[in-house]
Amino acid sequence: MNQHIEIEFKNLLSEKEFRQLIEYFGASNFKTQKNHYFDTLGFSLKQQDSALRIREKNGRYELTLKQPATEGLLETNQDIPEETAFGFLKHNIFPDGEIRHLILECGIDPKDFACFGTLKTDRFEFPYKEGLLVLDHSSYLNQEDFELEYEVSDAKAGKKNFLTLLETLQIPVRETENKVKRFYRAKFQK
């Protein structure tokens, strides 16, 4: 089992700001990934401020459960084979393993899960100061957005570095929900 605390800062960008950051950092070689989002029909995970996804990237599949932590989110990752991923995506067969046990500990029946859809992201990531800076162009449900993320291990220093970068590039700070929240908001506004 792979678990870690995820501390990240996010800021939605206009397409112009996104292009400005690409030029500023010389970003190239964006990699495509797909996030397939799961919950129960009654949104049992959402009610616990948690989220479940399969990330498809470079021919690999990773099941991820994100749960609230004292600081940031507790992220549990489990590599799964392609056939297991498709069994969950197409037939709601929840993969065996640690995440299944965590779901049961949350009081949720793994048989109740369904896939609500997919968000595709073209991503460029690179080390920046004491963290990882990420430029994302995401498309989902006939819309798209652009985002800057900064993943760090020290929240205080990370926030300072992130805000300084935005200020340097004259990009306004925008309150930004995570991708799964933006995806579900778009899905249910239809």
Sine and cosine of phi, psi and omega as CSV:
sin_phi,cos_phi,sin_psi,cos_psi,sin_omega,cos_omega
0.00,0.00,0.65,-0.76,0.00,-1.00
-0.90,-0.44,0.93,-0.37,0.02,-1.00
-0.81,-0.59,0.60,-0.80,0.12,-0.99
-0.39,-0.92,0.32,-0.95,0.07,-1.00
-1.00,0.03,0.80,-0.60,0.01,-1.00
-0.98,-0.17,0.88,-0.48,0.09,-1.00
-0.88,-0.48,0.89,-0.45,-0.02,-1.00
-0.58,-0.81,0.46,-0.89,0.06,-1.00
-0.91,-0.42,0.63,-0.78,-0.09,-1.00
-0.75,-0.66,0.50,-0.87,0.10,-1.00
-0.49,-0.87,0.85,-0.53,0.11,-0.99
-0.92,0.38,0.52,-0.86,-0.05,-1.00
-0.80,-0.60,0.45,-0.89,0.23,-0.97
-0.97,0.23,0.26,-0.96,0.04,-1.00
-0.88,0.47,-0.59,0.81,0.02,-1.00
-0.89,0.45,-0.68,0.73,0.03,-1.00
-0.91,0.41,-0.62,0.79,0.03,-1.00
-0.87,0.49,-0.73,0.68,0.03,-1.00
-0.89,0.46,-0.61,0.79,0.04,-1.00
-0.87,0.49,-0.68,0.73,0.01,-1.00
-0.93,0.37,-0.61,0.79,0.06,-1.00
-0.86,0.52,-0.71,0.70,-0.01,-1.00
-0.93,0.37,-0.70,0.71,-0.05,-1.00
-0.85,0.52,-0.68,0.74,-0.06,-1.00
-0.99,-0.16,-0.02,1.00,-0.03,-1.00
0.90,0.45,0.62,0.79,-0.07,-1.00
-0.94,0.34,0.72,-0.70,0.09,-1.00
-0.48,-0.88,0.02,-1.00,0.02,-1.00
0.83,0.56,0.79,0.61,0.10,-0.99
-0.91,0.42,0.64,-0.77,0.03,-1.00
-0.95,-0.32,0.63,-0.78,-0.01,-1.00
-1.00,-0.09,0.68,-0.73,0.11,-0.99
-0.67,-0.74,0.40,-0.92,0.05,-1.00
-0.83,-0.56,0.73,-0.69,0.12,-0.99
-0.95,-0.31,0.86,-0.52,0.06,-1.00
-0.98,-0.22,0.86,-0.51,-0.12,-0.99
-0.99,-0.17,0.67,-0.74,-0.06,-1.00
-0.80,-0.61,0.54,-0.84,0.19,-0.98
-0.29,-0.96,0.05,-1.00,0.11,-0.99
-0.99,0.12,0.26,-0.97,0.02,-1.00
-0.88,0.47,-0.47,0.88,0.05,-1.00
-1.00,-0.01,0.12,0.99,0.02,-1.00
0.83,0.56,0.77,0.64,0.01,-1.00
-0.87,0.49,-0.63,0.77,0.03,-1.00
-0.93,0.35,-0.72,0.70,0.00,-1.00
-0.83,0.55,-0.64,0.77,0.01,-1.00
-0.90,0.43,-0.38,0.93,0.04,-1.00
-0.98,-0.18,0.28,0.96,-0.04,-1.00
0.81,0.58,0.60,0.80,-0.01,-1.00
-0.86,-0.51,0.22,-0.97,-0.01,-1.00
-0.50,-0.86,0.48,-0.88,0.00,-1.00
-0.74,-0.67,0.70,-0.71,0.01,-1.00
-0.54,-0.84,0.34,-0.94,0.30,-0.95
-0.94,-0.35,0.80,-0.59,0.10,-0.99
-0.98,-0.20,0.81,-0.59,0.03,-1.00
-0.96,-0.28,0.88,-0.47,-0.08,-1.00
-0.44,-0.90,0.79,-0.62,0.04,-1.00
0.81,0.59,0.62,0.78,0.02,-1.00
0.97,0.26,0.13,0.99,0.02,-1.00
-0.92,-0.40,0.38,-0.93,-0.03,-1.00
-0.78,-0.63,0.74,-0.67,-0.01,-1.00
-0.74,-0.67,0.82,-0.57,0.08,-1.00
-1.00,0.03,0.77,-0.64,-0.06,-1.00
-0.74,-0.67,0.76,-0.65,0.13,-0.99
-0.93,-0.37,0.81,-0.59,0.07,-1.00
-0.93,-0.37,0.78,-0.63,-0.03,-1.00
-0.75,-0.67,0.46,-0.89,0.00,-1.00
-0.88,0.48,0.57,-0.82,0.08,-1.00
-0.73,-0.68,0.18,-0.98,0.01,-1.00
-0.81,0.58,-0.69,0.72,0.08,-1.00
-0.75,-0.66,0.85,-0.52,-0.02,-1.00
0.98,0.22,-0.51,-0.86,-0.02,-1.00
-0.81,-0.59,0.59,-0.81,0.16,-0.99
-1.00,0.08,0.87,-0.49,-0.04,-1.00
-0.94,-0.35,0.84,-0.54,0.05,-1.00
-0.92,-0.38,0.81,-0.59,-0.06,-1.00
-0.88,-0.48,0.60,-0.80,0.01,-1.00
-0.60,-0.80,0.90,-0.44,0.09,-1.00
-0.92,0.39,0.67,-0.74,0.04,-1.00
-0.72,-0.69,0.51,-0.86,0.05,-1.00
-0.94,0.33,0.34,-0.94,-0.04,-1.00
-0.83,0.56,-0.70,0.72,-0.04,-1.00
-0.90,0.43,-0.55,0.84,0.07,-1.00
-0.93,0.36,-0.67,0.75,0.04,-1.00
-0.87,0.50,-0.72,0.69,-0.01,-1.00
-0.93,0.36,-0.53,0.85,0.09,-1.00
-0.88,0.47,-0.61,0.79,0.03,-1.00
-0.97,0.25,-0.70,0.72,-0.03,-1.00
-0.90,0.44,-0.69,0.73,-0.15,-0.99
-0.99,-0.13,-0.47,0.88,-0.14,-0.99
-0.79,-0.61,0.14,0.99,0.03,-1.00
0.84,0.54,0.57,0.82,0.07,-1.00
-1.00,-0.04,0.97,-0.22,-0.07,-1.00
-0.91,0.40,0.76,-0.64,-0.02,-1.00
-0.89,0.46,0.59,-0.80,0.13,-0.99
-0.94,0.34,0.38,-0.93,0.08,-1.00
0.75,-0.66,-0.17,-0.99,-0.10,-0.99
-0.88,0.47,-0.63,0.78,-0.03,-1.00
-0.91,0.40,-0.60,0.80,0.09,-1.00
-0.85,0.52,-0.69,0.72,0.03,-1.00
-0.89,0.46,-0.66,0.75,0.02,-1.00
-0.90,0.43,-0.62,0.78,0.05,-1.00
-0.88,0.47,-0.70,0.72,0.03,-1.00
-0.89,0.46,-0.64,0.77,0.05,-1.00
-0.89,0.45,-0.46,0.89,0.05,-1.00
-0.98,0.21,-0.07,1.00,0.00,-1.00
0.99,0.15,0.41,0.91,-0.04,-1.00
-0.91,-0.42,0.68,-0.73,0.03,-1.00
-0.99,0.16,0.86,-0.50,0.00,-1.00
-0.85,0.53,-0.38,0.92,0.01,-1.00
-0.95,0.32,-0.24,0.97,-0.07,-1.00
-1.00,0.06,0.00,1.00,-0.09,-1.00
-0.99,0.11,0.53,-0.85,0.09,-1.00
-0.61,-0.79,0.42,-0.91,0.06,-1.00
-1.00,0.06,0.80,-0.60,-0.01,-1.00
-1.00,-0.09,-0.16,0.99,0.05,-1.00
0.56,-0.83,-0.07,-1.00,-0.15,-0.99
-0.77,-0.64,0.63,-0.77,0.10,-1.00
-0.88,-0.47,0.83,-0.56,0.00,-1.00
-0.98,-0.19,0.73,-0.68,-0.02,-1.00
-0.79,-0.61,0.75,-0.66,0.23,-0.97
-0.99,-0.11,0.87,-0.50,-0.20,-0.98
-0.81,-0.59,0.65,-0.76,0.18,-0.98
-0.81,-0.58,0.81,-0.58,-0.01,-1.00
-0.74,-0.67,0.55,-0.84,-0.05,-1.00
-0.35,-0.94,0.44,-0.90,0.03,-1.00
-0.90,0.44,0.65,-0.76,0.04,-1.00
-0.55,-0.83,0.88,-0.47,-0.06,-1.00
0.77,0.64,-0.81,-0.58,-0.05,-1.00
-0.99,-0.14,0.51,0.86,-0.04,-1.00
-0.48,-0.88,-0.33,-0.94,0.01,-1.00
-0.82,-0.57,0.86,-0.52,0.01,-1.00
-0.99,-0.11,0.67,-0.74,-0.11,-0.99
-0.74,-0.67,0.78,-0.63,0.14,-0.99
-0.96,-0.29,0.84,-0.55,-0.06,-1.00
-0.84,-0.55,0.71,-0.70,0.20,-0.98
-0.88,-0.47,0.94,-0.34,-0.09,-1.00
-0.93,-0.36,0.58,-0.81,0.09,-1.00
-0.74,-0.67,0.66,-0.75,-0.06,-1.00
-0.23,-0.97,0.64,-0.77,0.11,-0.99
0.75,0.66,0.74,0.68,0.03,-1.00
0.88,0.48,0.48,0.88,0.14,-0.99
-0.61,-0.79,0.17,-0.98,-0.01,-1.00
-0.60,-0.80,0.39,-0.92,0.14,-0.99
-0.53,-0.85,0.25,-0.97,-0.03,-1.00
-0.82,-0.57,0.64,-0.77,-0.15,-0.99
-0.53,-0.85,0.55,-0.84,0.16,-0.99
-0.92,-0.38,0.78,-0.63,0.06,-1.00
-0.84,-0.54,0.50,-0.87,0.07,-1.00
-0.70,-0.71,0.93,-0.36,-0.02,-1.00
-0.99,-0.13,0.77,-0.63,-0.10,-1.00
-0.65,-0.76,0.20,-0.98,0.11,-0.99
-0.97,-0.25,-0.34,0.94,0.02,-1.00
-0.91,-0.42,0.95,-0.31,-0.10,-0.99
-0.88,0.47,-0.67,0.74,-0.07,-1.00
-0.91,0.41,-0.78,0.62,0.01,-1.00
-0.91,0.42,-0.63,0.78,-0.01,-1.00
-0.89,0.46,-0.69,0.73,0.00,-1.00
-0.89,0.46,-0.67,0.74,0.01,-1.00
-0.89,0.46,-0.73,0.68,0.01,-1.00
-0.87,0.48,-0.67,0.74,-0.04,-1.00
-0.91,0.41,-0.75,0.66,-0.02,-1.00
-0.91,0.41,-0.59,0.81,0.04,-1.00
-0.90,0.43,-0.67,0.75,0.03,-1.00
-0.89,0.46,-0.73,0.68,0.01,-1.00
-0.87,0.50,-0.68,0.73,0.00,-1.00
-0.90,0.43,-0.69,0.72,0.00,-1.00
-0.84,0.54,-0.65,0.76,-0.04,-1.00
-1.00,-0.04,0.09,1.00,0.03,-1.00
0.83,0.56,0.70,0.71,0.08,-1.00
-0.97,-0.23,0.84,-0.55,-0.02,-1.00
-0.91,0.41,0.58,-0.81,0.09,-1.00
-0.96,0.30,0.79,-0.62,0.01,-1.00
-0.83,-0.56,0.73,-0.68,0.10,-1.00
-0.89,0.45,0.81,-0.58,-0.15,-0.99
-0.77,-0.64,0.85,-0.53,0.10,-0.99
-0.98,0.21,0.36,-0.93,0.05,-1.00
-0.95,0.30,0.19,-0.98,-0.11,-0.99
-0.86,0.51,-0.68,0.73,-0.05,-1.00
-0.90,0.44,-0.62,0.79,0.05,-1.00
-0.92,0.39,-0.66,0.75,0.03,-1.00
-0.90,0.43,-0.64,0.77,0.01,-1.00
-0.88,0.47,-0.78,0.63,-0.04,-1.00
-0.91,0.41,-0.59,0.81,0.04,-1.00
-0.89,0.46,-0.70,0.72,0.02,-1.00
-0.91,0.42,-0.64,0.77,-0.04,-1.00
-0.89,0.45,-0.65,0.76,-0.12,-0.99
-0.99,-0.15,0.07,1.00,0.15,-0.99
-1.00,0.07,-0.16,0.99,-0.02,-1.00
-0.97,0.23,0.00,0.00,0.00,0.00
